[in-house]
């Protein structure tokens, strides 16, 4: 069991070489993780309406809190439960924050919140696929 722990930590520390496919998953993880904030900044810049930016920020903060809790409780996070919890809570955070800011169009709020939640839930899955598999 000690060897497995060392392999996991070596994979997290970047000591194991990555394949092209793992690099692509890593870049995709980065892009998908920043997509909500990028969309929010572009929307705020173009229209002057900051609600989408604040929705993206709240969803991103929620996703980061979930990631921090997962790492603190499990060391190496369990990816599928983390992704599911991130999807639900980030979507609720984004949608709830839109209502706090005065948005009332539910057919417009919840699809945007869901897309933000999906992006932020896909990030840890893609990040996990970007790591080299630990050798047993």
C-alpha beads as a LAMMPS data file, in Angstrom:
LAMMPS data file: protein, C-alpha beads

136 atoms
135 bonds

1 atom types
1 bond types

-500.0 500.0 xlo xhi
-500.0 500.0 ylo yhi
-500.0 500.0 zlo zhi

Masses

1 110.0

Atoms # bond

1 1 1 0.000 0.000 0.000
2 1 1 2.923 2.310 0.653
3 1 1 4.029 2.041 -2.987
4 1 1 0.573 3.074 -4.215
5 1 1 0.632 6.179 -2.008
6 1 1 4.028 7.131 -3.390
7 1 1 2.824 6.610 -6.971
8 1 1 -0.246 8.781 -6.365
9 1 1 1.850 11.559 -4.869
10 1 1 4.387 11.285 -7.688
11 1 1 1.541 11.627 -10.200
12 1 1 0.257 14.722 -8.379
13 1 1 3.731 16.231 -8.114
14 1 1 4.295 15.925 -11.857
15 1 1 7.196 13.497 -11.563
16 1 1 5.661 11.003 -13.974
17 1 1 5.758 11.827 -17.697
18 1 1 2.480 12.662 -19.416
19 1 1 1.275 11.449 -22.778
20 1 1 -0.126 13.727 -25.477
21 1 1 -3.648 12.620 -24.562
22 1 1 -3.042 13.548 -20.913
23 1 1 -1.757 16.970 -21.981
24 1 1 -4.898 17.501 -24.067
25 1 1 -7.097 16.560 -21.096
26 1 1 -5.105 18.977 -18.914
27 1 1 -5.566 21.847 -21.345
28 1 1 -9.265 20.996 -21.719
29 1 1 -9.605 21.032 -17.920
30 1 1 -8.089 24.513 -17.803
31 1 1 -10.305 25.833 -20.619
32 1 1 -13.513 24.332 -19.237
33 1 1 -12.732 25.574 -15.731
34 1 1 -12.258 29.153 -16.904
35 1 1 -15.177 29.175 -19.371
36 1 1 -17.829 30.508 -16.938
37 1 1 -15.667 33.410 -15.763
38 1 1 -14.570 34.192 -19.314
39 1 1 -18.172 34.242 -20.500
40 1 1 -19.166 36.408 -17.522
41 1 1 -16.397 38.947 -18.162
42 1 1 -17.176 39.124 -21.882
43 1 1 -20.896 39.567 -21.175
44 1 1 -20.238 42.290 -18.598
45 1 1 -17.842 44.073 -20.947
46 1 1 -20.170 43.986 -23.949
47 1 1 -23.513 44.707 -22.307
48 1 1 -22.685 46.401 -19.031
49 1 1 -24.858 43.840 -17.219
50 1 1 -22.772 42.266 -14.466
51 1 1 -25.273 39.598 -13.362
52 1 1 -23.753 36.839 -15.518
53 1 1 -20.301 37.703 -14.156
54 1 1 -21.543 37.422 -10.565
55 1 1 -23.325 34.161 -11.364
56 1 1 -20.073 32.772 -12.800
57 1 1 -18.078 34.010 -9.820
58 1 1 -20.438 32.425 -7.288
59 1 1 -20.475 29.121 -9.188
60 1 1 -16.667 29.147 -9.404
61 1 1 -16.288 29.928 -5.700
62 1 1 -18.660 27.079 -4.857
63 1 1 -16.732 24.670 -7.092
64 1 1 -13.451 25.680 -5.463
65 1 1 -14.904 25.199 -1.978
66 1 1 -16.074 21.725 -2.937
67 1 1 -12.626 20.894 -4.346
68 1 1 -10.935 22.126 -1.168
69 1 1 -13.276 20.082 1.040
70 1 1 -12.766 16.996 -1.130
71 1 1 -8.982 17.295 -0.920
72 1 1 -9.042 17.958 2.824
73 1 1 -11.301 14.984 3.564
74 1 1 -10.002 12.424 1.105
75 1 1 -6.472 13.498 0.150
76 1 1 -6.885 12.386 -3.448
77 1 1 -10.506 13.355 -4.184
78 1 1 -13.137 10.908 -5.359
79 1 1 -13.841 12.421 -8.745
80 1 1 -17.378 11.298 -9.611
81 1 1 -18.975 12.316 -6.286
82 1 1 -17.038 15.586 -6.399
83 1 1 -18.278 16.271 -9.934
84 1 1 -21.898 15.509 -9.027
85 1 1 -21.838 17.672 -5.906
86 1 1 -20.138 20.437 -7.883
87 1 1 -22.790 20.240 -10.594
88 1 1 -25.668 20.587 -8.143
89 1 1 -24.199 23.161 -5.767
90 1 1 -22.523 25.350 -8.395
91 1 1 -25.756 25.433 -10.407
92 1 1 -27.770 26.362 -7.311
93 1 1 -25.200 29.000 -6.316
94 1 1 -25.277 30.623 -9.750
95 1 1 -29.067 30.504 -10.063
96 1 1 -29.638 31.650 -6.510
97 1 1 -27.247 34.543 -6.905
98 1 1 -29.075 35.653 -10.056
99 1 1 -32.281 35.911 -8.035
100 1 1 -30.447 37.849 -5.308
101 1 1 -29.327 40.307 -7.991
102 1 1 -32.912 40.788 -9.138
103 1 1 -33.141 38.539 -12.178
104 1 1 -36.657 37.158 -12.636
105 1 1 -36.563 35.248 -15.940
106 1 1 -36.285 31.640 -14.747
107 1 1 -36.145 30.223 -18.315
108 1 1 -32.999 32.290 -18.862
109 1 1 -31.375 31.956 -15.447
110 1 1 -31.390 28.208 -14.894
111 1 1 -29.999 27.123 -18.280
112 1 1 -27.076 29.518 -17.850
113 1 1 -26.554 28.328 -14.278
114 1 1 -26.682 24.704 -15.456
115 1 1 -24.066 25.330 -18.156
116 1 1 -21.812 26.954 -15.561
117 1 1 -22.354 23.969 -13.256
118 1 1 -21.605 21.508 -16.060
119 1 1 -18.378 23.304 -16.966
120 1 1 -17.215 23.379 -13.370
121 1 1 -18.218 19.734 -12.800
122 1 1 -16.334 18.617 -15.918
123 1 1 -13.127 20.298 -14.754
124 1 1 -12.133 17.766 -12.055
125 1 1 -13.026 14.856 -14.333
126 1 1 -10.814 16.175 -17.113
127 1 1 -8.095 17.027 -14.617
128 1 1 -8.129 13.463 -13.280
129 1 1 -7.822 12.110 -16.823
130 1 1 -4.807 14.354 -17.368
131 1 1 -2.802 12.668 -14.611
132 1 1 -0.643 9.634 -15.214
133 1 1 -2.140 6.450 -13.786
134 1 1 -0.392 5.289 -10.620
135 1 1 1.638 2.143 -11.043
136 1 1 0.746 -0.607 -8.611

Bonds

1 1 1 2
2 1 2 3
3 1 3 4
4 1 4 5
5 1 5 6
6 1 6 7
7 1 7 8
8 1 8 9
9 1 9 10
10 1 10 11
11 1 11 12
12 1 12 13
13 1 13 14
14 1 14 15
15 1 15 16
16 1 16 17
17 1 17 18
18 1 18 19
19 1 19 20
20 1 20 21
21 1 21 22
22 1 22 23
23 1 23 24
24 1 24 25
25 1 25 26
26 1 26 27
27 1 27 28
28 1 28 29
29 1 29 30
30 1 30 31
31 1 31 32
32 1 32 33
33 1 33 34
34 1 34 35
35 1 35 36
36 1 36 37
37 1 37 38
38 1 38 39
39 1 39 40
40 1 40 41
41 1 41 42
42 1 42 43
43 1 43 44
44 1 44 45
45 1 45 46
46 1 46 47
47 1 47 48
48 1 48 49
49 1 49 50
50 1 50 51
51 1 51 52
52 1 52 53
53 1 53 54
54 1 54 55
55 1 55 56
56 1 56 57
57 1 57 58
58 1 58 59
59 1 59 60
60 1 60 61
61 1 61 62
62 1 62 63
63 1 63 64
64 1 64 65
65 1 65 66
66 1 66 67
67 1 67 68
68 1 68 69
69 1 69 70
70 1 70 71
71 1 71 72
72 1 72 73
73 1 73 74
74 1 74 75
75 1 75 76
76 1 76 77
77 1 77 78
78 1 78 79
79 1 79 80
80 1 80 81
81 1 81 82
82 1 82 83
83 1 83 84
84 1 84 85
85 1 85 86
86 1 86 87
87 1 87 88
88 1 88 89
89 1 89 90
90 1 90 91
91 1 91 92
92 1 92 93
93 1 93 94
94 1 94 95
95 1 95 96
96 1 96 97
97 1 97 98
98 1 98 99
99 1 99 100
100 1 100 101
101 1 101 102
102 1 102 103
103 1 103 104
104 1 104 105
105 1 105 106
106 1 106 107
107 1 107 108
108 1 108 109
109 1 109 110
110 1 110 111
111 1 111 112
112 1 112 113
113 1 113 114
114 1 114 115
115 1 115 116
116 1 116 117
117 1 117 118
118 1 118 119
119 1 119 120
120 1 120 121
121 1 121 122
122 1 122 123
123 1 123 124
124 1 124 125
125 1 125 126
126 1 126 127
127 1 127 128
128 1 128 129
129 1 129 130
130 1 130 131
131 1 131 132
132 1 132 133
133 1 133 134
134 1 134 135
135 1 135 136
